[in-house]
Amino acid sequence: MEKQRVYEIIQIGQLKDRPSRAYDLIVATAILLNLGIALFETFDISTLMDDVLFLIEIATVLVFTVDYGLRLWTAEHRYPGLDGFESIRKYVFSLGGIIDFLSFFPFYLPFIFPEGVVAFRMFRVARIFRLFRVNQYSDAMNIVTDVLARRRNQLLSSVFILLILMTGASILMYNVEHAAQPDVFANAFSGFWWAASTLTTVGYGDIYPLTLAGKILGVIITFLGVGIVAIPTGIISAGFVEQLNEEDGSSSQKTFEYCPYCGEKLPHDGH
């Protein structure tokens, strides 16, 4: 089978290509099985099925390994403007490539470094991000990613404001509470946990002010947090409304296909 055809099969979103859809189903099933094993192993009863679970994990990891190898082999078709080595390098260091790599490589590390088995197995959570590949060409998922991409500057600005406010709140709380709670507010950065939980209005209650000035400051920070945390929500909500209005206005006039290389929508007249 030629390389171009292999790329078309492993590239998600070929709705009319049965081998491609079957391949997507196999990979998605392997991801769900692997994550299911990771969850099931937290129960004591799982020790009775260690051998079966290990065999299933080996099978799923082999699927991830083969998938990664095929994506390396066909990288030149994913990045047609680059030569073989450069296209492989770009895929390896891309976000998708890193997630694909982490989805299988940590499985082999305990055989080389047995002492790090617990830390390596934590990387299995990265496999869940591979599910986003399955929905890459879904209009519902595209709306989410389009909104986040279009509103990224506003979102980054709101996050930056939140970080500044957290820093200021931590410094202020240190000044008013350090004398009363030297172990809790030991330095200017020790109040970050308190600032984060207060500004987000979560309020775990494990760290709280004791002095009158600290309590007044806590009330002010809480009210500020309600407004600050609502800003990203409002930005995303407005982006969804705008995006949905655009989709509704153009759906009757345009249909979409997707680029087999980058996954971007390619609008054309529905006629």
VODOKE-833614 format. One record per residue: y, z, x of N, C-alpha, C, CB in turn. Coordinates in steps of 0.05 Angstrom, whole numbers, padded with zeros to 5 digits, always signed. Glycine has a CB too. Layout:
<pts>
YZXYZXYZXYZX
...
</pts>
This chain:
<pts>
-00024+00000+00017+00000+00000+00000+00025+00000+00018+00000+00025-00019
+00043-00018+00013+00066-00020+00030+00085+00004+00027+00081-00046+00025
+00101+00008+00047+00119+00031+00047+00139+00031+00024+00133+00032+00073
+00149+00008+00017+00169+00007-00004+00157+00016-00031+00179-00022-00007
+00132+00008-00036+00118+00016-00061+00113+00046-00061+00092+00001-00064
+00105+00058-00038+00101+00086-00036+00127+00101-00042+00090+00094-00008
+00149+00091-00031+00175+00104-00037+00181+00103-00066+00197+00090-00020
+00176+00081-00079+00182+00079-00108+00165+00099-00124+00177+00050-00118
+00141+00104-00115+00124+00123-00130+00133+00151-00126+00095+00120-00121
+00139+00159-00101+00147+00187-00096+00175+00193-00104+00143+00194-00067
+00192+00172-00108+00219+00177-00116+00220+00183-00146+00237+00152-00110
+00229+00207-00152+00228+00217-00180+00247+00201-00197+00235+00247-00181
+00239+00197-00222+00256+00185-00242+00249+00157-00250+00283+00185-00232
+00228+00145-00240+00220+00119-00248+00205+00121-00275+00202+00105-00227
+00220+00121-00297+00208+00128-00323+00187+00108-00332+00230+00129-00343
+00189+00083-00324+00171+00063-00333+00148+00058-00314+00185+00037-00338
+00148+00073-00292+00128+00070-00271+00107+00092-00275+00141+00071-00243
+00084+00086-00285+00064+00106-00291+00054+00121-00266+00040+00094-00305
+00049+00107-00244+00041+00121-00219+00062+00141-00210+00034+00102-00197
+00088+00133-00213+00110+00150-00205+00111+00175-00223+00136+00135-00207
+00107+00172-00249+00108+00194-00267+00083+00212-00262+00109+00185-00296
+00061+00200-00256+00037+00216-00251+00040+00232-00225+00012+00198-00248
+00053+00220-00205+00058+00234-00180+00077+00258-00185+00071+00215-00159
+00098+00253-00201+00116+00275-00208+00102+00298-00222+00139+00265-00225
+00084+00291-00240+00069+00311-00255+00051+00327-00236+00052+00298-00276
+00038+00314-00217+00021+00328-00198+00037+00348-00181+00007+00308-00179
+00060+00339-00171+00077+00357-00155+00088+00380-00171+00100+00341-00142
+00097+00374-00195+00108+00396-00212+00086+00416-00219+00120+00384-00238
+00062+00406-00225+00039+00424-00231+00033+00442-00207+00015+00408-00240
+00033+00430-00183+00028+00445-00159+00049+00467-00155+00027+00426-00134
+00074+00460-00160+00095+00480-00158+00091+00504-00177+00123+00467-00162
+00085+00497-00202+00082+00518-00222+00057+00535-00216+00079+00505-00250
+00035+00522-00207+00011+00538-00200+00017+00556-00177-00012+00519-00193
+00031+00546-00157+00037+00562-00133+00055+00586-00140+00050+00546-00112
+00075+00582-00156+00092+00604-00164+00077+00623-00183+00117+00593-00179
+00059+00612-00199+00043+00630-00216+00026+00648-00200+00026+00613-00235
+00015+00638-00178-00001+00654-00160+00016+00676-00147-00014+00637-00138
+00040+00669-00139+00058+00688-00126+00064+00711-00146+00084+00675-00117
+00067+00705-00171+00072+00725-00191+00047+00742-00197+00083+00713-00217
+00025+00728-00200+00000+00741-00207-00010+00760-00185-00022+00721-00213
-00004+00754-00160-00012+00771-00138+00002+00797-00137-00008+00756-00112
+00023+00801-00153+00036+00827-00154+00021+00847-00171+00065+00823-00164
+00001+00837-00186-00015+00855-00203-00041+00863-00188-00023+00841-00230
-00049+00888-00192-00073+00898-00178-00098+00882-00184-00077+00928-00185
-00099+00872-00209-00123+00857-00217-00127+00831-00201-00122+00850-00247
-00106+00822-00188-00108+00797-00173-00128+00799-00149-00081+00789-00163
-00133+00824-00140-00151+00827-00117-00180+00819-00124-00151+00856-00108
-00186+00818-00150-00212+00810-00158-00216+00779-00156-00218+00819-00186
-00194+00765-00153-00195+00736-00153-00182+00725-00128-00180+00724-00178
-00183+00740-00106-00170+00732-00081-00180+00705-00072-00175+00753-00060
-00206+00700-00072-00217+00675-00062-00208+00651-00079-00248+00677-00062
-00209+00654-00105-00200+00632-00122-00170+00626-00119-00206+00639-00152
-00154+00647-00118-00126+00644-00114-00119+00631-00088-00111+00671-00117
-00134+00638-00067-00129+00627-00041-00136+00597-00040-00145+00641-00019
-00158+00589-00054-00165+00561-00055-00144+00545-00070-00192+00558-00068
-00134+00556-00092-00114+00542-00107-00088+00539-00091-00107+00557-00134
-00081+00560-00076-00057+00559-00059-00061+00538-00037-00051+00586-00047
-00084+00536-00025-00089+00516-00005-00085+00488-00017-00118+00519+00007
-00096+00484-00041-00094+00457-00053-00065+00450-00059-00110+00457-00080
-00050+00470-00069-00022+00464-00075-00005+00459-00050-00010+00486-00091
-00011+00475-00029+00004+00471-00004-00003+00444+00009-00003+00494+00016
-00027+00435+00006-00034+00408+00016-00019+00387+00001-00065+00403+00012
-00014+00391-00025+00002+00372-00040+00031+00371-00029+00003+00380-00071
+00042+00395-00023+00069+00396-00012+00070+00383+00016+00079+00425-00011
+00049+00388+00031+00048+00377+00059+00047+00347+00058+00025+00388+00074
+00030+00336+00041+00028+00307+00039+00053+00295+00028+00004+00299+00020
+00065+00308+00009+00091+00298-00003+00112+00297+00019+00100+00316-00026
+00114+00318+00035+00134+00319+00056+00129+00296+00077+00134+00346+00071
+00104+00292+00084+00097+00271+00102+00104+00243+00092+00067+00272+00109
+00099+00239+00066+00106+00213+00053+00136+00209+00053+00094+00211+00025
+00151+00230+00048+00180+00228+00047+00191+00222+00075+00192+00253+00035
+00179+00234+00095+00187+00227+00123+00181+00198+00129+00173+00245+00143
+00158+00189+00120+00149+00161+00126+00167+00141+00112+00120+00158+00117
+00176+00147+00088+00192+00128+00073+00222+00134+00074+00183+00128+00044
+00231+00151+00093+00259+00159+00094+00277+00135+00098+00263+00179+00116
+00268+00115+00112+00285+00091+00117+00292+00077+00092+00271+00072+00137
+00276+00080+00071+00282+00067+00045+00301+00085+00029+00257+00062+00029
+00301+00111+00034+00319+00129+00021+00347+00126+00032+00310+00158+00025
+00349+00120+00059+00374+00116+00072+00374+00088+00085+00381+00138+00093
+00377+00067+00069+00373+00040+00079+00393+00032+00101+00375+00021+00057
+00415+00046+00103+00435+00038+00123+00429+00049+00151+00462+00047+00115
+00408+00066+00153+00402+00079+00179+00375+00069+00189+00401+00109+00175
+00372+00071+00216+00347+00063+00227+00326+00085+00222+00349+00058+00258
+00301+00080+00232+00279+00098+00225+00284+00127+00233+00255+00088+00238
+00292+00132+00259+00295+00159+00269+00319+00173+00255+00300+00159+00299
+00341+00159+00251+00364+00170+00239+00359+00177+00210+00388+00152+00241
+00344+00160+00196+00338+00166+00168+00320+00190+00165+00325+00141+00155
+00301+00193+00183+00284+00217+00183+00300+00242+00189+00261+00214+00204
+00318+00240+00209+00334+00263+00216+00352+00272+00193+00351+00257+00241
+00363+00252+00179+00381+00258+00156+00365+00272+00134+00395+00233+00146
+00341+00262+00129+00325+00275+00108+00317+00303+00116+00300+00258+00102
+00308+00307+00141+00298+00333+00150+00320+00354+00147+00289+00331+00180
+00345+00347+00153+00367+00366+00153+00382+00366+00127+00385+00362+00176
+00374+00351+00107+00386+00351+00081+00376+00376+00066+00380+00325+00065
+00391+00383+00045+00383+00407+00029+00355+00403+00017+00403+00412+00007
+00350+00379+00006+00324+00373-00005+00302+00374+00016+00324+00346-00019
+00308+00363+00039+00288+00364+00061+00281+00392+00070+00298+00347+00084
+00302+00409+00072+00297+00437+00080+00280+00451+00059+00323+00452+00084
+00286+00447+00034+00270+00459+00012+00241+00449+00013+00283+00454-00015
+00238+00423+00017+00211+00412+00018+00196+00424+00042+00212+00382+00021
+00209+00428+00064+00196+00439+00088+00188+00468+00084+00215+00436+00113
+00206+00484+00072+00200+00512+00068+00179+00516+00047+00226+00526+00059
+00174+00496+00030+00154+00499+00009+00126+00499+00020+00157+00476-00011
+00121+00489+00044+00094+00488+00055+00091+00501+00082+00084+00460+00055
+00111+00498+00099+00108+00507+00127+00102+00536+00131+00133+00499+00142
+00116+00554+00116+00110+00583+00119+00081+00590+00114+00128+00600+00101
+00067+00574+00098+00039+00580+00093+00022+00579+00118+00027+00559+00073
+00029+00562+00137+00014+00559+00162+00022+00579+00183+00017+00531+00172
+00045+00591+00181+00055+00609+00202+00037+00634+00206+00083+00617+00196
+00027+00647+00184+00011+00671+00188-00014+00665+00205+00002+00682+00162
-00024+00641+00206-00047+00635+00223-00039+00635+00252-00059+00607+00215
-00013+00631+00258-00003+00631+00285+00008+00659+00292+00018+00609+00289
+00023+00670+00273+00036+00696+00277+00027+00715+00254+00067+00694+00278
+00004+00727+00257-00007+00744+00235+00011+00768+00228-00034+00755+00243
+00027+00778+00247+00043+00801+00242+00066+00795+00223+00054+00813+00268
+00073+00770+00219+00096+00764+00201+00087+00753+00174+00113+00744+00214
+00063+00760+00165+00052+00748+00141+00069+00754+00116+00024+00757+00136
+00080+00779+00114+00095+00787+00090+00122+00771+00090+00101+00817+00090
+00135+00770+00112+00161+00756+00113+00157+00726+00107+00174+00760+00140
+00136+00714+00118+00132+00686+00114+00126+00679+00085+00109+00676+00131
+00111+00697+00071+00103+00691+00044+00127+00693+00025+00082+00711+00035
+00149+00706+00033+00173+00707+00017+00185+00680+00014+00193+00727+00029
+00180+00662+00033+00192+00635+00031+00180+00619+00009+00189+00621+00058
+00158+00628-00003+00146+00613-00025+00165+00610-00049+00120+00626-00034
+00184+00628-00051+00203+00626-00073+00219+00600-00071+00223+00650-00072
+00222+00589-00046+00237+00564-00043+00224+00541-00058+00239+00557-00013
+00198+00544-00065+00185+00522-00079+00196+00518-00107+00155+00527-00081
+00207+00538-00119+00218+00535-00146+00241+00515-00146+00227+00562-00157
+00256+00513-00124+00278+00494-00123+00268+00465-00124+00294+00499-00098
+00243+00461-00118+00233+00433-00119+00231+00424-00148+00205+00432-00106
+00231+00442-00167+00230+00434-00195+00254+00418-00203+00226+00458-00213
+00277+00423-00189+00301+00408-00195+00297+00378-00189+00324+00419-00179
+00279+00371-00172+00274+00343-00166+00263+00329-00191+00255+00340-00143
+00246+00344-00206+00234+00332-00230+00255+00325-00250+00213+00351-00242
+00276+00341-00252+00297+00336-00271+00321+00321-00260+00307+00362-00282
+00318+00309-00236+00340+00296-00223+00352+00273-00240+00331+00285-00196
+00335+00260-00255+00344+00237-00271+00347+00244-00300+00325+00214-00267
+00345+00270-00307+00348+00279-00334+00378+00281-00340+00334+00306-00339
+00386+00270-00363+00415+00271-00371+00424+00300-00373+00419+00256-00397
+00407+00318-00384+00415+00346-00387+00421+00358-00360+00392+00362-00401
+00404+00353-00340+00409+00364-00313+00433+00351-00300+00384+00361-00296
+00436+00325-00305+00458+00310-00293+00485+00322-00303+00456+00281-00300
+00486+00330-00329+00511+00341-00339+00518+00366-00324+00508+00347-00369
+00498+00384-00319+00503+00408-00304+00513+00403-00276+00478+00426-00303
+00499+00385-00262+00507+00379-00234+00534+00365-00233+00486+00363-00221
+00539+00347-00252+00565+00333-00253+00588+00352-00257+00564+00311-00275
+00584+00371-00276+00606+00390-00281+00611+00407-00257+00598+00408-00305
+00590+00417-00244+00594+00434-00220+00607+00418-00197+00567+00445-00210
+00600+00392-00195+00612+00376-00174+00641+00370-00179+00596+00350-00171
+00648+00364-00204+00675+00357-00211+00693+00381-00211+00676+00344-00238
+00683+00405-00216+00699+00429-00217+00696+00447-00192+00692+00445-00242
+00685+00435-00171+00678+00452-00148+00703+00464-00135+00663+00436-00127
+00725+00449-00134+00749+00460-00122+00760+00484-00137+00771+00438-00120
+00761+00481-00164+00770+00504-00180+00751+00528-00178+00772+00496-00210
+00725+00523-00177+00706+00544-00175+00708+00558-00148+00677+00534-00179
+00711+00543-00127+00714+00555-00100+00740+00571-00099+00715+00533-00079
+00761+00562-00112+00786+00577-00112+00783+00604-00126+00808+00561-00125
+00769+00603-00149+00765+00628-00164+00747+00648-00148+00752+00623-00191
+00727+00637-00134+00710+00654-00118+00726+00666-00095+00686+00638-00107
+00744+00650-00083+00760+00660-00061+00779+00682-00071+00777+00637-00050
+00790+00679-00095+00807+00700-00106+00790+00726-00110+00820+00691-00132
+00766+00722-00120+00749+00745-00125+00742+00760-00099+00723+00736-00139
+00737+00745-00078+00731+00757-00052+00755+00773-00041+00723+00736-00032
+00779+00761-00045+00803+00775-00036+00807+00801-00051+00828+00757-00039
+00803+00800-00077+00806+00824-00094+00785+00845-00086+00803+00816-00123
+00760+00836-00080+00739+00855-00072+00747+00868-00046+00713+00840-00068
+00758+00853-00027+00767+00864-00002+00789+00885-00005+00776+00843+00018
+00809+00877-00021+00831+00896-00027+00821+00921-00041+00852+00882-00043
+00804+00918-00060+00793+00941-00075+00777+00960-00057+00776+00932-00099
+00762+00948-00039+00746+00964-00020+00764+00980-00002+00727+00946-00004
+00785+00967+00009+00803+00981+00027+00818+01004+00012+00824+00961+00039
+00828+00998-00012+00842+01018-00027+00824+01042-00034+00854+01006-00053
+00800+01036-00043+00781+01057-00050+00774+01074-00026+00756+01046-00063
+00772+01062-00002+00767+01077+00022+00789+01097+00027+00763+01058+00046
+00814+01088+00024+00837+01105+00030+00838+01129+00011+00862+01089+00028
+00831+01125-00014+00834+01147-00033+00808+01164-00035+00841+01136-00060
+00785+01154-00026+00760+01169-00030+00747+01178-00005+00741+01151-00045
+00756+01169+00018+00743+01175+00043+00742+01205+00048+00757+01161+00066
+00764+01219+00043+00764+01247+00048+00745+01262+00029+00793+01258+00044
+00743+01254+00004+00725+01267-00015+00696+01260-00011+00734+01261-00043
+00691+01234-00003+00663+01225+00000+00661+01210+00027+00655+01206-00023
+00661+01224+00049+00660+01210+00075+00634+01195+00080+00664+01231+00097
+00612+01204+00068+00587+01190+00072+00585+01165+00055+00563+01209+00065
+00596+01165+00032+00595+01142+00014+00615+01121+00022+00600+01151-00015
+00640+01129+00026+00661+01110+00035+00667+01116+00064+00687+01113+00017
+00648+01108+00081+00650+01114+00110+00670+01096+00124+00623+01111+00123
+00674+01072+00114+00693+01053+00127+00704+01034+00106+00680+01038+00150
+00721+01016+00114+00734+00998+00095+00714+00979+00081+00756+00982+00109
+00692+00974+00094+00673+00955+00083+00651+00969+00067+00661+00938+00105
+00649+00995+00068+00628+01008+00054+00632+01008+00024+00626+01037+00063
+00657+01002+00015+00663+01001-00014+00658+00974-00026+00690+01009-00019
+00647+00955-00011+00643+00928-00022+00622+00928-00045+00633+00909+00000
+00602+00945-00042+00582+00946-00063+00595+00957-00089+00558+00964-00055
+00611+00978-00085+00625+00988-00109+00644+00968-00121+00641+01014-00101
+00659+00954-00104+00678+00934-00113+00664+00911-00128+00694+00922-00090
+00641+00902-00117+00626+00880-00130+00616+00888-00158+00603+00872-00112
+00604+00912-00159+00593+00921-00185+00615+00927-00205+00575+00945-00181
+00638+00936-00196+00660+00942-00214+00674+00917-00223+00680+00961-00200
+00680+00899-00205+00695+00874-00213+00678+00857-00231+00702+00859-00188
+00652+00857-00228+00635+00842-00246+00628+00857-00271+00610+00834-00231
+00639+00881-00274+00635+00899-00297+00606+00906-00301+00645+00885-00322
+00590+00905-00280+00562+00914-00281+00561+00944-00281+00546+00902-00258
+00574+00957-00261+00576+00986-00260+00549+01000-00258+00590+00995-00283
+00536+00998-00235+00510+01011-00232+00512+01041-00233+00497+01002-00206
+00534+01052-00224+00538+01081-00225+00527+01096-00201+00525+01091-00249
+00516+01082-00181+00505+01096-00158+00528+01105-00139+00486+01078-00143
+00551+01090-00140+00574+01097-00125+00598+01098-00144+00580+01077-00101
+00612+01120-00144+00635+01122-00163+00656+01141-00151+00625+01132-00191
+00681+01138-00159+00702+01155-00148+00701+01183-00160+00729+01142-00154
+00710+01202-00143+00711+01230-00152+00740+01240-00156+00697+01248-00132
+00758+01229-00140+00786+01238-00142+00800+01225-00166+00801+01232-00116
+00822+01236-00174+00838+01225-00196+00849+01198-00189+00861+01244-00204
+00859+01195-00164+00870+01170-00156+00848+01148-00155+00882+01172-00128
+00824+01156-00146+00802+01137-00146+00793+01128-00173+00778+01150-00131
+00794+01147-00193+00786+01140-00220+00807+01121-00232+00783+01165-00237
+00832+01126-00227+00853+01108-00238+00850+01081-00225+00881+01120-00232
+00845+01080-00199+00841+01054-00186+00817+01040-00197+00838+01058-00156
+00796+01055-00203+00772+01043-00214+00777+01031-00241+00750+01064-00217
+00793+01044-00258+00800+01032-00284+00815+01006-00281+00816+01053-00301
+00835+01006-00263+00851+00982-00258+00833+00959-00248+00873+00988-00238
+00816+00965-00229+00798+00944-00218+00779+00933-00239+00783+00955-00194
+00770+00951-00257+00752+00942-00278+00765+00922-00296+00741+00966-00294
+00790+00929-00305+00805+00911-00322+00811+00884-00308+00830+00924-00332
+00818+00886-00283+00823+00861-00268+00797+00844-00266+00833+00867-00239
+00775+00858-00262+00749+00844-00260+00742+00828-00285+00727+00863-00254
+00749+00839-00308+00743+00824-00333+00757+00797-00333+00753+00841-00358
+00782+00797-00324+00797+00771-00324+00787+00753-00302+00826+00776-00321
+00783+00764-00278+00775+00748-00255+00748+00735-00259+00775+00765-00229
+00728+00750-00269+00701+00740-00273+00701+00719-00295+00681+00762-00279
+00720+00721-00314+00721+00702-00336+00731+00675-00327+00738+00713-00358
+00745+00674-00305+00757+00648-00296+00736+00627-00290+00774+00653-00271
+00715+00633-00273+00694+00612-00269+00680+00604-00295+00674+00622-00249
+00676+00623-00313+00663+00617-00338+00680+00597-00354+00658+00642-00354
+00706+00602-00355+00724+00584-00369+00725+00556-00356+00752+00595-00370
+00725+00556-00330+00725+00530-00316+00700+00514-00322+00728+00534-00285
+00677+00527-00321+00652+00513-00327+00651+00504-00356+00628+00530-00320
+00660+00522-00374+00659+00515-00403+00677+00491-00408+00668+00538-00420
+00701+00491-00397+00719+00468-00400+00707+00442-00389+00746+00473-00388
+00693+00445-00366+00681+00422-00354+00658+00411-00371+00670+00429-00327
+00643+00428-00384+00622+00419-00402+00633+00405-00426+00605+00443-00411
+00654+00416-00438+00667+00403-00461+00677+00375-00453+00690+00420-00472
+00691+00373-00431+00701+00347-00421+00679+00328-00416+00718+00351-00396
+00658+00337-00403+00635+00320-00396+00621+00310-00421+00616+00334-00378
+00616+00328-00440+00602+00320-00465+00619+00301-00481+00596+00345-00481
+00645+00305-00481+00662+00286-00496+00661+00258-00483+00691+00296-00496
+00661+00257-00457+00658+00232-00443+00632+00218-00449+00662+00235-00413
+00610+00235-00448+00584+00224-00454+00582+00213-00482+00562+00246-00450
+00593+00228-00502+00593+00219-00529+00609+00194-00533+00602+00241-00548
+00632+00192-00519+00649+00169-00523+00638+00143-00510+00676+00175-00512
+00622+00147-00490+00612+00123-00476+00583+00116-00483+00614+00127-00446
+00569+00134-00497+00541+00129-00503+00537+00105-00521+00529+00153-00516
+00556+00099-00538+00554+00077-00556+00561+00050-00543+00571+00080-00580
+00573+00052-00519+00581+00028-00506+00566+00021-00481+00610+00030-00499
+00554+00042-00469+00540+00038-00443+00513+00050-00444+00557+00050-00420
+00495+00039-00428+00470+00051-00421+00469+00055-00391+00445+00033-00431
+00450+00071-00382+00450+00079-00354+00423+00074-00342+00458+00107-00350
+00423+00064-00317+00400+00064-00300+00407+00080-00276+00391+00035-00293
+00388+00085-00259+00392+00102-00235+00385+00087-00210+00376+00128-00238
+00402+00092-00190+00397+00080-00164+00371+00092-00152+00421+00085-00145
+00353+00075-00142+00328+00086-00131+00332+00099-00104+00308+00063-00128
+00356+00097-00092+00361+00108-00066+00374+00136-00067+00377+00089-00050
+00395+00138-00084+00411+00163-00085+00409+00177-00111+00440+00157-00079
+00399+00164-00132+00396+00177-00158+00421+00177-00175+00388+00204-00154
+00443+00164-00166+00467+00163-00181+00464+00144-00205+00490+00154-00163
+00480+00151-00226+00479+00134-00250+00492+00107-00244+00493+00147-00274
+00480+00085-00254+00491+00059-00252+00497+00048-00280+00472+00040-00237
+00522+00051-00289+00529+00043-00317+00530+00012-00319+00555+00055-00326
+00521+00003-00341+00524-00026-00347+00526-00029-00377+00500-00042-00336
+00535-00052-00386+00538-00056-00415+00512-00056-00429+00553-00082-00420
+00511-00043-00452+00486-00041-00466+00477-00067-00479+00489-00020-00488
+00494-00088-00477+00487-00114-00489+00471-00130-00469+00513-00129-00496
</pts>
